[in-house]
Amino acid sequence: MRNVREVLRDWEAVIGLEVHTELTTLKTKMFCDCRLSHDDPPNTNVCPVCLGMPGALPVPNERAIEAIVMAGIATDCQIQRRSYFYRKHYFYPDMSKNYQTTQGPVAFCMHGHLDLEVTGQGAEERPEFTVEKAAGGSYVVPIRILRIHMEEDAAKMVHVGGTEGRITSASESLIDYNRCGTPLIELVTEPDLRTPEEARLFMEQLRQTFRTLGISDCSLENGSMRCDGNVSIRRRGDERLGTKTEMKNLNSFKALHDALAYEICRQAEVLEEGGVVCQETRHWEPSRRRTVVMRAKETSDDYRMYPDPDLAPFDLSDEFIERCRARVPELPLAKRDRYVADYGLKRADAAQIASNPAVAAIFEEVVVAVAKDVIPTVANVVVNLLPATRAVTAAQVASLADLLANNTITFAAAREVLETVDGTDANPETVVDERGMRQSTDTDALKTTVDEVLIRCADQVRQYREGNRRVIGFLVGQCMKASHGTGNPKLFNQLLRERLKG
């Protein structure tokens, strides 16, 4: 089977995503007051409503409605003043009442978009979109969002006794209804994505947006954010859509990318051999790196959907919508652009900081406490050191950035200091002094170290003078080792080059 890059030279992929996100930051379920906690013992957070007992009546969670409206505003959706809850019928043990409460043709949020910066050959050749050129040779493509609707999550099924987690080989299935009734928003894109990489980037950006809104932890590992990928292929230049297949419950960025890539290649192979692609739901098996058939793809008629008689039409007031709008914070892309414009950060560093709300909050607090010329060093600390720590304060980050900016310590020493103060109220400067970690800028002392290293490393000296300039890095490392990490590496570099001229 050819790789996906080769296949996409001849074929165009048409990809749409369905992204399911649990509103994990809420305290109660969607239609009852059962506690949201998936870590409790199985089937302890249940009641007649979420179990679908006869006569039990659902009551919508207002905070959940606020969360979905915020999600719609953040993705430039049209917020619908009136919408309905429907019953979506299917027979499966994970939904004891045999229907799921969801939304019908008109959802709370309709017809939005999420701007995606894409690169690569043909990125600008998207006649169906208004494509704008962005920084770094990329192009901004508005990936259209058909709808964001609210529904309740199903129970968790645990298949045991099988091999490699394959459902077909499990000996029994257990059900935990604690998750049943969890508020869940489903975002459905138009088929605007063209490569597995674009799909992965869309998921990453959406995750950053929802985490910034504070509506979910968006944990792919724990299943609070998961994705279904729909893909078909067509010959380049052909406007007709091919037959699509759906990959269910992709729970990592890598799984999404790899499942779509495999499926694109599989469909191309089927069509090139004269076969027919069937509309079906498929399962990604990461251990075997392939998709396998689960079932024939259902149509909307199969679900026998109709308005839920127990839930009245939902009317949103202008006041409610504006209250939600006021709660939407600065979003990651806007924050990234502000960091670049106001602080002169590198675009990649600004994007990484802006993508994590907790990290961005510390950065914002630090930059107002340091001199402007120290801010790039603050960004360096935040990007390269902070994610590895557990509980470092803004004051500690500011102190560490000052020490680095003033060449008081090396970056390696900064890492050690940060690990030491992590989770404590210790002052980084005090730790530096106690451990004797201050860099030496005594030129005479450093010259002595340089001379000793050059005598010891005669072979590297010869290589440098023969034109191998990269060996200077080795010599700087030897100087740092000889000074027990207290020498200034920039000064060592300068002194070495001066000595090696002769």
Stockholm file with secondary structure:
# STOCKHOLM 1.0

chainA/1-502         MRNVREVLRDWEAVIGLEVHTELTTLKTKMFCDCRLSHDDPPNTNVCPVCLGMPGALPVPNERAIEAIVMAGIATDCQIQRRSYFYRKHYFYPDMSKNYQTTQGPVAFCMHGHLDLEVTGQGAEERPEFTVEKAAGGSYVVPIRILRIHMEEDAAKMVHVGGTEGRITSASESLIDYNRCGTPLIELVTEPDLRTPEEARLFMEQLRQTFRTLGISDCSLENGSMRCDGNVSIRRRGDERLGTKTEMKNLNSFKALHDALAYEICRQAEVLEEGGVVCQETRHWEPSRRRTVVMRAKETSDDYRMYPDPDLAPFDLSDEFIERCRARVPELPLAKRDRYVADYGLKRADAAQIASNPAVAAIFEEVVVAVAKDVIPTVANVVVNLLPATRAVTAAQVASLADLLANNTITFAAAREVLETVDGTDANPETVVDERGMRQSTDTDALKTTVDEVLIRCADQVRQYREGNRRVIGFLVGQCMKASHGTGNPKLFNQLLRERLKG
#=GR chainA/1-502 SS CCCHHHHHHHEEEEEEEEEEEECTTSSBCSSSCCBCCTTSSTTCSCCTTTTTCTTCCCCCCHHHHHHHHHHHHHTTCEECSEECEEEEECCCTTSTTSEEEEECSSCSEEEEEEEEEECSTTTTCCTTSCCEECGGGCEEEEEEEEEEEEEECCCEEEEESCSTTCGGGCSEEEEETTSTTCEEEEEEECSCBCSHHHHHHHHHHHHHHHHHHTSCCCCTTTTSEEEEEEEEEEETTCCSCCCCEEEEEECSHHHHHHHHHHHHHHHHHHHHTTCCCCCEEEEEETTTTEEEEEEECCCGGGGTCEECTTSCCEECCHHHHHHHHHHCCCCHHHHHHHHHHHHCCCHHHHHHHHTCHHHHHHHHHHHTTSCGGGHHHHHHHHHHTGGGCSSCCHHHHHHHHHHHHTTSSCHHHHHHHHHHHTTSCCCHHHHHHHTTCCCBCCHHHHHHHHHHHHHHTHHHHHHHHTTCGGGHHHHHHHHHHHTTTCBCHHHHHHHHHHHHTC
#=GC SS_cons         CCCHHHHHHHEEEEEEEEEEEECTTSSBCSSSCCBCCTTSSTTCSCCTTTTTCTTCCCCCCHHHHHHHHHHHHHTTCEECSEECEEEEECCCTTSTTSEEEEECSSCSEEEEEEEEEECSTTTTCCTTSCCEECGGGCEEEEEEEEEEEEEECCCEEEEESCSTTCGGGCSEEEEETTSTTCEEEEEEECSCBCSHHHHHHHHHHHHHHHHHHTSCCCCTTTTSEEEEEEEEEEETTCCSCCCCEEEEEECSHHHHHHHHHHHHHHHHHHHHTTCCCCCEEEEEETTTTEEEEEEECCCGGGGTCEECTTSCCEECCHHHHHHHHHHCCCCHHHHHHHHHHHHCCCHHHHHHHHTCHHHHHHHHHHHTTSCGGGHHHHHHHHHHTGGGCSSCCHHHHHHHHHHHHTTSSCHHHHHHHHHHHTTSCCCHHHHHHHTTCCCBCCHHHHHHHHHHHHHHTHHHHHHHHTTCGGGHHHHHHHHHHHTTTCBCHHHHHHHHHHHHTC
//
